[in-house]
Amino acid sequence: MTSSTTASFARRWPLPLALLAVLFVPVALAGPPAPLKLPDLEALAAKATESVDITLDAALLGTAAAFLDPSDPEDAATRELIGGLKGIYVRSYTFDKDFVYPSAAVEMLRKQLATPGWERLVGVRSAKERTTVDIYVSLDHGQANGLAIITSEPREFTIVNIVGSIDLRKLHQLEGKFGVPKLPLQESPPAPEKPAGK
Amino acid sequence: MNHDLERRLRAALRPVDPGDDFSAKVLARTAKEPAHFARPPRSPAVAGWLAFGLATCVVLGLLLAHQWQVRRTQQGLEARRQLIEALRVTDQKLDLANRVVNEKERAPPDSGA
């Protein structure tokens, strides 16, 4: 279709086009957020004693789901949990001694998570454990459709990004199966950020 | 003698017009016996080779299908392993968040934790 044809089409059908725009734009906005652009952590991986690099897009999640046994309660619960997911991305590095993490990588992630749509659910720093934990959620009508976790411990650095509809209650139900804790996710507001006491 | 032979040869080999109905006659005859031209007789050896080729194709097809199935299963099991590992790491980090939050709630306000 040429531009002149498009223009004449738009002139002839202004109302239907406007209605289509009104109908489809909220749907497009309500979709899950795009996966976070994870920083290049090759250098970190080279120094780690153990590293986990998992990239599961929608297709691979579907493949994994096909290999979960529906007759097994744990597998069935996992299948239900991942039903609405579009991707899981995990980068985790463990070191044999205390390590200083590249702050630029963390800042790059925080910048992405500072965009509208993302909310910080938990932001805590423990001076005792020298640990920082940030949990962000992307909410759409009260339903989480994205989750990001950034943790830095003296010997472990982890980034988790889950894309898609996540039912945090179902995650609670998996407690004890994968070691899911009972988090006061809805009850308490995000802890105020304090200096790490460096 | 030679001249006579030459004359007779020329007479025998002279171009002769086949006539207007020659093409029609040829076409009518080929139409009458099409099987002669379409399917030449097949020897038992050729039939044997054809059967062998067909059987080889079937076996190769089954082998490829089996290999594809094995690869797909491996990929599926690997994806399942990665999924379980990803959920384990996620849960571990949520557990860490829970611990740190609880620790902060329990700690006296001036402890700096």
Interface residues (C-beta under 8 A of the other chain):
Chain A: V52 I54 L56 L60 L61 T63 A64 A66 F67 L68 T78 L81 I82 I88 V90 S92 V122 V124 R125 S126 A127 K128 E129 T131 V133 I135 I149 T151 E153 T158 V160 I162 L171 L174 F178 G179 V180 P181 K182 L183 P184 S188 A191 G197
Chain B: T73 Q75 G76 L77 A79 R80 Q82 L83 I84 E85 A86 L87 R88 V89 T90 D91 Q92 K93 L94 D95 L96 A97 N98 R99 V100 V101 E103 K104 A107 G112 A113
